Amino acid sequence: MNLGFVPDHIDPDLTIALMIGGIRQALIAVLMSEQRPDPEKLTDEIWAFMAGALRLTAGSGIEKSDRDKVA
């Protein structure tokens, strides 16, 4: 179901593969580090990465406060 948040020119299969790989690598690095980051900061960094990968804009309708809502 396309709700129009992600631009049509983005290949969803490639984008999700890249996002999963990137997030996986980031979480491996976090779990392997001696000092763990603050969970809130880590969540914000992951969200910023996802928003960038999906090319979301401030007016896209998916705001930071909405990220915890389940569709």
C-alpha beads as a LAMMPS data file, in Angstrom:
LAMMPS data file: protein, C-alpha beads

71 atoms
70 bonds

1 atom types
1 bond types

-500.0 500.0 xlo xhi
-500.0 500.0 ylo yhi
-500.0 500.0 zlo zhi

Masses

1 110.0

Atoms # bond

1 1 1 0.000 0.000 0.000
2 1 1 1.467 3.323 -1.091
3 1 1 0.482 6.205 1.169
4 1 1 2.556 8.697 -0.823
5 1 1 5.209 9.354 1.821
6 1 1 8.067 7.943 -0.256
7 1 1 8.723 9.447 -3.683
8 1 1 7.839 7.220 -6.649
9 1 1 11.371 7.400 -8.099
10 1 1 12.821 5.422 -5.162
11 1 1 13.222 1.694 -5.772
12 1 1 11.625 0.167 -2.651
13 1 1 13.445 -3.193 -2.892
14 1 1 16.889 -1.638 -3.210
15 1 1 16.173 1.009 -0.579
16 1 1 14.956 -1.428 2.074
17 1 1 17.951 -3.705 1.435
18 1 1 20.322 -0.765 1.869
19 1 1 18.504 0.414 5.011
20 1 1 18.476 -3.041 6.625
21 1 1 22.170 -3.525 5.850
22 1 1 23.122 -0.100 7.160
23 1 1 21.114 -0.427 10.353
24 1 1 22.440 -3.963 10.897
25 1 1 26.034 -2.770 10.606
26 1 1 25.384 0.180 12.916
27 1 1 23.826 -2.048 15.576
28 1 1 26.726 -4.506 15.345
29 1 1 29.148 -1.613 15.890
30 1 1 27.115 -0.346 18.853
31 1 1 26.907 -3.775 20.469
32 1 1 30.640 -4.370 19.986
33 1 1 31.675 -1.026 21.468
34 1 1 32.835 -0.696 25.048
35 1 1 30.664 2.345 25.662
36 1 1 27.050 2.073 24.527
37 1 1 25.312 5.206 23.229
38 1 1 22.259 6.671 24.851
39 1 1 19.225 4.714 23.526
40 1 1 17.302 7.914 22.705
41 1 1 20.243 9.319 20.752
42 1 1 20.718 6.019 18.920
43 1 1 17.025 5.953 18.010
44 1 1 17.254 9.530 16.725
45 1 1 20.307 8.657 14.621
46 1 1 18.585 5.601 13.118
47 1 1 15.468 7.645 12.378
48 1 1 17.550 10.365 10.697
49 1 1 19.252 7.685 8.572
50 1 1 15.916 6.174 7.553
51 1 1 14.381 9.568 6.769
52 1 1 17.408 10.430 4.646
53 1 1 17.328 7.115 2.791
54 1 1 13.643 7.607 2.031
55 1 1 14.220 11.279 1.167
56 1 1 11.498 12.365 3.539
57 1 1 10.966 16.086 3.915
58 1 1 9.753 18.045 6.914
59 1 1 6.285 18.216 5.362
60 1 1 6.099 14.544 4.359
61 1 1 3.573 13.679 7.046
62 1 1 5.902 11.358 8.968
63 1 1 7.256 13.415 11.805
64 1 1 9.574 12.302 14.605
65 1 1 6.662 12.207 17.054
66 1 1 4.816 9.793 14.726
67 1 1 7.656 7.285 14.359
68 1 1 6.488 5.114 17.272
69 1 1 2.967 4.698 15.942
70 1 1 2.108 1.339 14.420
71 1 1 0.217 1.485 11.143

Bonds

1 1 1 2
2 1 2 3
3 1 3 4
4 1 4 5
5 1 5 6
6 1 6 7
7 1 7 8
8 1 8 9
9 1 9 10
10 1 10 11
11 1 11 12
12 1 12 13
13 1 13 14
14 1 14 15
15 1 15 16
16 1 16 17
17 1 17 18
18 1 18 19
19 1 19 20
20 1 20 21
21 1 21 22
22 1 22 23
23 1 23 24
24 1 24 25
25 1 25 26
26 1 26 27
27 1 27 28
28 1 28 29
29 1 29 30
30 1 30 31
31 1 31 32
32 1 32 33
33 1 33 34
34 1 34 35
35 1 35 36
36 1 36 37
37 1 37 38
38 1 38 39
39 1 39 40
40 1 40 41
41 1 41 42
42 1 42 43
43 1 43 44
44 1 44 45
45 1 45 46
46 1 46 47
47 1 47 48
48 1 48 49
49 1 49 50
50 1 50 51
51 1 51 52
52 1 52 53
53 1 53 54
54 1 54 55
55 1 55 56
56 1 56 57
57 1 57 58
58 1 58 59
59 1 59 60
60 1 60 61
61 1 61 62
62 1 62 63
63 1 63 64
64 1 64 65
65 1 65 66
66 1 66 67
67 1 67 68
68 1 68 69
69 1 69 70
70 1 70 71
